[in-house]
């Protein structure tokens, strides 16, 4: 039997991604260290300002604007998703326990990159046709660096990555979460889960929800995310804490395993592109998105008095993601299921998480993971769509094209729920690398602007003022929303 086209494409893309991944990882590390140094580790230094910024009132607030809190929830909805559950367990089994350590390192420095990209998104945002705001890397690449070509290239790559690649993966992973129930109710079934009617039914339900959200007013996305994300994240973290407390005596051993695996230099440099370091950083990026260029699309839409405020908020979002990732990592590493699954083919990582939760909480654990996957997938779907929609608006003002995009984005939800997405994983990994690399290079070129904006924020704060941005005073051009 010949090799199928999709298998050939997976093999071809597999030969390319080690090179793109290596370049992306190196640039991510450089960018995180550069901005941590330039800003004096703003991701930690300014944490005390987060609550005040999230709760501040703005007299100009209207139905067309989203609040700083809603912008945080949209970006957190995309950051906190399938990657925090199935993705973490997949990384731990394929890369080893040390992958968790490199996720921590990525987040430690990545918070500064998140600050930079979201601050720039606020500085160079534009008004949309409804009176709200739109922005992101495509906008600051064009306005600050003067490159319409690379701005358009970034926008196109983001649309492909998020609306079709990542949303297809979210849909497929959520559908696979129900396999455990199919096996439970049909122990002697002659057909497997993927050949049954379950994926079709789940796909239809998820597609209807996607159509409702994608064709709704953009502020509804912020409202839905702000309701679901905090509740689900806190519940998930609480169960993880309980699991850790149950296994308190194992903490030193688990930490030792994580650190030893992280610094197994033979394993790291023997096959760098598939090593624990690269797997950890890649999964960390897929999870926290710091430096990728996605979260700034939500940050730009917030109504705030100073760009640095949204930068600080998005740094905090990375911290939220780290807590959820660590919760998932510990849930897995403290379980016997990890020893049984380690080194085996676990698909998307879902079976390992479900088995670990069953070990701690019995059948309730499985039900909770399913609910968590459903809610995380839903919020990620709408967060990812929001990012893609913003970049469609960057490329065109045509309502016809926007509606066509919405229809195809909805269709991808159903397609994703029905198919094996090895090819989509490979394409998403490749386009993610191109997207992140384009954004990181632009960030490295715009350090002077970020530093100038942060210094203005700090000087006003030290003077006891509520910082307000006056772009003409700082001599920053093409920031028309602040003039």
C-alpha positions as CSV (number, residue, x, y, z in Angstrom):
1,X,0.0,0.0,0.0
2,X,1.4,3.4,-1.0
3,X,2.1,6.3,1.4
4,X,-0.9,8.7,1.6
5,X,-0.5,12.4,0.7
6,X,-1.1,13.5,4.3
7,X,1.6,11.1,5.5
8,X,4.0,12.4,2.9
9,X,3.3,16.0,4.1
10,X,3.8,15.1,7.7
11,X,7.2,13.6,6.8
12,X,8.1,16.6,4.7
13,X,7.1,19.1,7.4
14,X,8.9,16.9,10.0
15,X,12.1,17.4,8.1
16,X,11.7,21.2,8.2
17,X,10.4,21.9,11.7
18,X,13.6,21.0,13.5
19,X,15.3,24.0,11.9
20,X,12.4,26.4,12.3
21,X,12.0,25.3,15.9
22,X,15.7,25.8,16.7
23,X,15.7,29.3,15.3
24,X,12.4,30.1,17.2
25,X,13.7,28.8,20.5
26,X,17.0,30.7,20.3
27,X,15.1,34.0,19.4
28,X,12.6,33.4,22.3
29,X,15.4,33.1,24.8
30,X,17.2,36.1,23.5
31,X,14.0,38.2,23.5
32,X,13.0,37.2,27.0
33,X,16.5,37.9,28.4
34,X,16.7,41.2,26.5
35,X,13.4,42.6,27.7
36,X,13.9,41.3,31.3
37,X,17.1,43.2,31.4
38,X,15.8,46.3,29.6
39,X,12.7,46.7,31.8
40,X,14.3,45.7,35.1
41,X,12.2,42.5,35.2
42,X,8.9,44.4,34.8
43,X,7.0,41.1,34.9
44,X,7.7,40.8,38.6
45,X,8.5,44.4,39.6
46,X,5.0,45.7,38.5
47,X,2.9,42.8,39.8
48,X,1.7,45.0,42.7
49,X,-0.1,47.3,40.2
50,X,-2.2,44.5,38.5
51,X,-5.3,44.6,40.8
52,X,-5.6,48.4,40.6
53,X,-5.3,48.4,36.8
54,X,-7.9,45.6,36.5
55,X,-10.5,47.4,38.6
56,X,-9.9,51.0,37.3
57,X,-12.9,52.8,35.9
58,X,-12.8,54.8,32.7
59,X,-15.5,57.4,32.0
60,X,-15.2,56.8,28.2
61,X,-16.3,53.1,28.5
62,X,-18.9,52.2,25.9
63,X,-20.4,49.0,24.4
64,X,-17.8,49.1,21.7
65,X,-14.9,48.8,24.1
66,X,-13.7,45.9,26.2
67,X,-12.3,46.4,29.7
68,X,-8.8,45.6,30.8
69,X,-10.2,42.6,32.7
70,X,-12.0,41.3,29.6
71,X,-8.9,41.7,27.5
72,X,-7.0,39.7,30.2
73,X,-9.7,37.0,30.1
74,X,-9.6,36.8,26.3
75,X,-5.9,36.3,26.2
76,X,-6.0,34.0,29.2
77,X,-8.7,32.0,27.5
78,X,-6.4,31.3,24.6
79,X,-3.3,30.7,26.9
80,X,-5.2,28.5,29.3
81,X,-6.6,25.7,27.2
82,X,-5.9,22.2,25.9
83,X,-2.2,22.9,25.9
84,X,-2.3,23.3,29.7
85,X,-3.9,19.8,30.2
86,X,-3.2,17.4,27.3
87,X,-0.2,19.4,26.0
88,X,1.7,19.3,29.3
89,X,1.2,15.6,29.8
90,X,2.3,15.0,26.2
91,X,5.5,17.0,26.8
92,X,6.2,15.2,30.0
93,X,6.0,11.7,28.4
94,X,7.8,12.6,25.2
95,X,10.4,15.0,26.6
96,X,10.7,13.8,30.2
97,X,9.9,15.5,33.5
98,X,12.5,18.2,32.8
99,X,10.2,19.7,30.1
100,X,8.2,21.3,33.0
101,X,11.4,23.1,34.2
102,X,12.0,24.6,30.8
103,X,8.4,25.7,30.7
104,X,9.0,27.6,33.9
105,X,12.2,29.2,32.5
106,X,10.3,30.2,29.3
107,X,7.6,31.8,31.4
108,X,10.1,33.5,33.8
109,X,11.6,35.5,30.9
110,X,8.6,35.3,28.7
111,X,6.6,37.6,30.9
112,X,8.9,40.5,29.8
113,X,8.3,39.7,26.1
114,X,4.5,39.6,26.9
115,X,4.8,43.1,28.4
116,X,6.7,44.4,25.4
117,X,4.4,43.1,22.7
118,X,1.1,44.1,24.5
119,X,2.5,47.6,25.3
120,X,3.4,48.1,21.6
121,X,0.0,46.8,20.6
122,X,-1.6,49.5,22.7
123,X,0.7,52.3,21.4
124,X,0.0,51.5,17.8
125,X,-3.7,50.4,17.9
126,X,-6.2,51.8,15.5
127,X,-9.9,52.6,15.7
128,X,-12.2,50.1,14.0
129,X,-15.4,50.8,12.1
130,X,-17.6,50.5,15.2
131,X,-15.6,52.9,17.3
132,X,-13.7,50.2,19.3
133,X,-10.0,49.4,19.0
134,X,-8.0,46.9,17.0
135,X,-4.3,46.2,16.9
136,X,-1.5,43.7,17.4
137,X,1.9,42.8,15.8
138,X,0.7,43.4,12.3
139,X,-0.2,47.0,13.2
140,X,3.1,47.8,15.0
141,X,5.2,46.1,12.4
142,X,3.6,48.4,9.8
143,X,3.4,51.6,11.9
144,X,6.6,51.4,13.8
145,X,8.9,49.6,11.4
146,X,7.2,50.8,8.2
147,X,6.8,47.3,6.7
148,X,3.4,46.7,5.3
149,X,4.6,43.4,3.7
150,X,5.8,41.8,6.9
151,X,2.7,43.2,8.7
152,X,0.5,41.4,6.2
153,X,2.7,38.3,6.3
154,X,2.3,38.1,10.1
155,X,-1.5,38.7,9.9
156,X,-1.9,35.9,7.3
157,X,0.2,33.4,9.2
158,X,-1.7,34.1,12.4
159,X,-5.0,33.5,10.7
160,X,-3.9,30.2,9.4
161,X,-2.3,29.2,12.7
162,X,-5.2,30.1,15.0
163,X,-8.4,30.0,13.1
164,X,-7.6,26.7,11.3
165,X,-4.6,25.0,12.9
166,X,-5.1,25.6,16.7
167,X,-8.9,25.7,16.6
168,X,-9.0,22.4,14.7
169,X,-6.7,20.9,17.4
170,X,-8.9,22.3,20.2
171,X,-12.0,20.7,18.6
172,X,-10.3,17.3,18.0
173,X,-8.9,17.2,21.5
174,X,-12.2,18.1,23.1
175,X,-13.9,15.4,21.0
176,X,-11.3,12.8,22.1
177,X,-12.0,13.6,25.7
178,X,-15.3,11.7,25.4
179,X,-13.7,8.5,24.2
180,X,-13.4,7.3,27.8
181,X,-17.3,7.4,28.0
182,X,-17.7,5.5,24.8
183,X,-15.4,2.8,26.0
184,X,-17.2,2.7,29.4
185,X,-20.7,2.3,27.9
186,X,-19.7,0.1,25.0
187,X,-17.0,-2.3,26.4
188,X,-17.8,-4.9,23.7
189,X,-18.3,-2.5,20.8
190,X,-17.2,-3.8,17.3
191,X,-16.4,-0.3,16.1
192,X,-14.0,2.1,17.7
193,X,-14.9,5.6,19.0
194,X,-13.7,7.5,15.9
195,X,-16.0,5.3,13.7
196,X,-19.0,5.9,15.9
197,X,-21.6,8.7,15.8
198,X,-20.2,10.4,18.9
199,X,-17.6,12.6,17.1
200,X,-20.3,13.8,14.7
201,X,-22.8,14.7,17.5
202,X,-20.1,16.4,19.5
203,X,-18.8,18.2,16.4
204,X,-22.3,19.5,15.5
205,X,-22.9,20.8,19.0
206,X,-19.5,22.5,19.1
207,X,-20.0,24.0,15.6
208,X,-23.3,25.5,16.5
209,X,-21.7,27.2,19.6
210,X,-18.9,28.4,17.4
211,X,-21.3,29.9,14.8
212,X,-23.2,31.7,17.6
213,X,-20.0,33.2,19.1
214,X,-18.2,34.0,15.8
215,X,-21.2,35.8,14.3
216,X,-21.9,37.7,17.5
217,X,-20.7,41.2,18.6
218,X,-17.0,41.1,19.5
219,X,-17.6,42.3,23.1
220,X,-19.6,39.1,23.7
221,X,-16.4,37.1,23.4
222,X,-14.9,39.1,26.3
223,X,-18.0,38.7,28.4
224,X,-18.2,34.9,28.0
225,X,-14.5,34.5,28.6
226,X,-14.6,36.6,31.8
227,X,-17.3,34.3,33.2
228,X,-15.9,30.9,32.3
229,X,-12.1,31.3,32.6
230,X,-11.7,32.4,36.3
231,X,-14.1,29.7,37.5
232,X,-12.6,26.9,35.6
233,X,-9.0,27.8,36.2
234,X,-9.5,28.2,40.0
235,X,-11.3,24.8,40.2
236,X,-8.6,23.1,38.3
237,X,-5.8,24.6,40.4
238,X,-7.7,23.7,43.6
239,X,-7.9,20.0,42.6
240,X,-4.2,20.0,41.7
241,X,-3.3,21.5,45.1
242,X,-5.3,18.8,46.8
243,X,-3.4,16.2,44.8
244,X,-0.1,17.7,45.8
245,X,-1.1,17.8,49.5
246,X,-2.1,14.2,49.3
247,X,1.4,13.4,48.1
248,X,3.3,16.0,50.1
249,X,6.0,13.5,51.0
250,X,6.8,13.0,47.3
251,X,7.6,16.7,46.6
252,X,11.4,16.5,47.1
253,X,11.6,13.4,44.8
254,X,9.4,15.0,42.1
255,X,11.5,18.2,42.1
256,X,14.7,16.2,41.9
257,X,13.4,14.2,38.9
258,X,12.3,17.4,37.2
259,X,15.7,19.2,37.7
260,X,17.8,16.1,36.8
261,X,15.8,15.5,33.7
262,X,16.1,19.2,32.7
263,X,19.9,19.2,33.0
264,X,20.5,15.9,31.2
265,X,22.8,17.6,28.8
266,X,23.5,14.4,26.8
267,X,19.8,14.2,26.1
268,X,19.6,17.9,25.3
269,X,22.5,18.2,22.8
270,X,22.3,14.7,21.5
271,X,19.1,15.5,19.6
272,X,18.6,19.2,20.2
273,X,15.4,19.7,18.1
274,X,13.6,16.9,19.9
275,X,15.2,17.4,23.3
276,X,13.7,18.0,26.6
277,X,14.7,21.7,26.4
278,X,13.1,22.3,23.0
279,X,10.0,20.3,23.8
280,X,9.6,22.2,27.1
281,X,10.1,25.6,25.5
282,X,7.9,24.8,22.5
283,X,5.1,23.5,24.7
284,X,5.6,26.4,27.1
285,X,5.2,28.8,24.1
286,X,2.2,27.0,22.9
287,X,0.7,27.3,26.4
288,X,1.7,30.8,27.5
289,X,2.1,32.4,24.1
290,X,4.6,35.0,25.4
291,X,6.4,36.5,22.4
292,X,4.3,34.6,19.9
293,X,2.3,37.7,18.9
294,X,-1.2,36.4,19.7
295,X,-2.2,38.1,23.0
296,X,-1.4,41.6,21.8
297,X,-4.4,41.3,19.5
298,X,-6.6,41.3,22.6
299,X,-4.5,43.7,24.6
300,X,-4.9,46.4,21.8
301,X,-8.7,46.3,22.1
302,X,-8.8,47.3,25.8
303,X,-9.7,50.8,26.8
304,X,-7.0,52.1,29.1
305,X,-5.2,55.4,30.0
306,X,-1.6,54.2,29.4
307,X,-0.2,51.4,27.1
308,X,2.1,50.0,29.8
309,X,-1.0,49.1,31.9
310,X,-2.0,46.5,29.3
311,X,1.6,45.3,29.2
312,X,1.6,44.7,32.9
313,X,-1.8,42.9,32.7
314,X,-0.6,40.5,29.9
315,X,2.6,39.7,32.0
316,X,0.2,38.7,34.7
317,X,-1.6,36.4,32.3
318,X,1.6,34.5,31.7
319,X,1.8,33.9,35.5
320,X,-1.8,32.5,35.5
321,X,-0.8,30.2,32.7
322,X,2.3,29.0,34.6
323,X,0.2,28.2,37.7
324,X,-2.2,26.1,35.6
325,X,0.6,24.4,33.7
326,X,2.4,23.5,37.0
327,X,-0.9,22.2,38.3
328,X,-1.2,19.9,35.3
329,X,2.5,18.9,35.6
330,X,2.2,17.9,39.2
331,X,-1.1,16.1,38.7
332,X,0.7,13.9,36.2
333,X,4.1,13.5,38.0
334,X,2.6,12.6,41.3
335,X,0.6,9.8,39.8
336,X,1.3,6.2,39.1
337,X,-0.2,6.7,35.7
338,X,2.9,8.7,34.6
339,X,5.1,5.7,35.2
340,X,2.7,3.5,33.2
341,X,2.4,5.9,30.3
342,X,6.0,7.2,30.2
343,X,7.6,6.5,26.9
344,X,4.4,5.1,25.3
345,X,2.3,6.5,22.5
346,X,-0.3,8.5,24.3
347,X,-1.7,10.4,21.3
348,X,-2.7,13.9,22.4
349,X,-1.9,13.3,26.1
350,X,-5.6,13.2,27.2
351,X,-5.6,9.5,28.4
352,X,-2.7,10.2,30.8
353,X,-4.5,13.2,32.4
354,X,-7.8,11.3,32.7
355,X,-6.0,8.2,34.3
356,X,-4.1,10.5,36.7
357,X,-7.4,12.2,37.8
358,X,-9.1,8.8,38.1
359,X,-6.3,7.8,40.4
360,X,-6.8,10.8,42.7
361,X,-10.6,11.3,42.6
362,X,-12.2,8.2,41.1
363,X,-14.9,8.7,38.5
364,X,-15.4,12.3,39.6
365,X,-11.9,13.0,38.4
366,X,-12.7,11.8,34.9
367,X,-15.9,13.8,34.8
368,X,-14.1,16.9,36.0
369,X,-11.4,16.6,33.4
370,X,-14.0,16.2,30.7
371,X,-15.8,19.4,31.9
372,X,-12.5,21.2,32.1
373,X,-11.5,20.2,28.6
374,X,-14.9,21.3,27.3
375,X,-14.8,24.7,28.9
376,X,-11.1,25.3,28.2
377,X,-11.6,24.3,24.6
378,X,-14.7,26.6,24.3
379,X,-12.8,29.6,25.7
380,X,-9.8,28.8,23.6
381,X,-11.9,28.5,20.4
382,X,-13.3,32.0,20.9
383,X,-10.0,33.5,22.1
384,X,-8.2,32.1,19.0
385,X,-11.0,33.3,16.7
386,X,-10.8,36.8,18.2
387,X,-7.1,36.9,17.3
388,X,-7.7,35.8,13.8
389,X,-10.6,38.1,13.3
390,X,-8.5,41.1,14.3
391,X,-5.9,40.2,11.6
392,X,-8.6,39.7,8.9
393,X,-9.6,43.2,9.7
394,X,-6.0,44.3,9.2
395,X,-5.9,42.7,5.7
396,X,-9.3,43.9,4.5
397,X,-12.4,45.9,5.4
398,X,-14.6,43.8,3.2
399,X,-17.6,42.4,5.1
400,X,-18.0,39.7,2.5
401,X,-14.5,38.4,3.1
402,X,-15.1,38.6,6.9
403,X,-18.3,36.6,6.7
404,X,-16.5,34.0,4.4
405,X,-13.8,33.8,7.0
406,X,-16.3,33.3,9.8
407,X,-18.0,30.5,7.8
408,X,-14.7,28.7,7.1
409,X,-13.6,29.1,10.8
410,X,-16.9,27.5,11.9
411,X,-16.4,24.7,9.4
412,X,-12.9,24.0,10.7
413,X,-14.4,23.3,14.2
414,X,-16.5,20.5,12.7
415,X,-13.7,19.2,10.5
416,X,-11.3,19.2,13.4
417,X,-13.7,17.1,15.5
418,X,-13.8,14.4,12.9
419,X,-10.3,13.8,11.8
420,X,-6.8,12.7,12.9
421,X,-4.9,16.0,13.0
422,X,-1.3,14.8,12.7
423,X,-0.9,17.0,9.6
424,X,-2.6,19.9,11.3
425,X,-0.2,19.6,14.3
426,X,2.7,19.7,11.9
427,X,1.3,22.7,10.0
428,X,0.4,24.5,13.2
429,X,3.9,24.0,14.6
430,X,5.5,25.3,11.4
431,X,3.2,28.3,11.0
432,X,3.6,29.0,14.8
433,X,7.4,29.1,14.3
434,X,7.1,31.6,11.4
435,X,4.6,33.7,13.3
436,X,6.7,33.8,16.5
437,X,9.9,34.5,14.7
438,X,8.4,37.4,12.7
439,X,7.1,38.9,16.0
440,X,10.2,38.4,18.0
441,X,12.5,40.1,15.4
442,X,10.1,43.1,15.4
443,X,10.2,43.2,19.2
444,X,14.0,43.2,19.3
445,X,14.0,46.2,16.9
446,X,11.5,48.2,19.0
447,X,13.1,48.0,22.4
448,X,13.7,51.7,22.5
449,X,9.9,52.5,22.1
450,X,9.0,50.0,24.9
451,X,11.6,51.4,27.2
452,X,10.4,55.0,26.6
453,X,6.8,54.1,27.3
454,X,7.7,52.2,30.5
455,X,9.9,55.1,31.8
456,X,7.0,57.5,31.2
457,X,4.6,55.2,33.1
458,X,7.1,54.7,36.0
459,X,7.8,58.5,36.3
460,X,4.1,59.3,36.5
461,X,3.5,56.6,39.1
462,X,6.4,57.8,41.2
463,X,4.9,61.3,41.1
464,X,1.7,59.8,42.7
465,X,-0.3,60.2,39.4
466,X,-2.6,57.8,37.6
467,X,-0.4,57.4,34.5
468,X,-1.9,58.9,31.3
469,X,-0.2,58.5,28.0
470,X,0.7,61.6,25.9
471,X,2.3,60.4,22.8
472,X,3.3,63.8,21.4
473,X,5.3,64.5,24.5
474,X,7.3,61.4,23.9
475,X,7.8,62.0,20.2
476,X,6.3,58.6,19.1
477,X,4.9,58.8,15.6
478,X,2.0,56.9,13.9
479,X,0.1,56.4,17.2
480,X,-3.0,58.2,16.1
481,X,-5.3,56.8,18.8
482,X,-3.2,58.6,21.5
483,X,-2.9,62.0,19.7
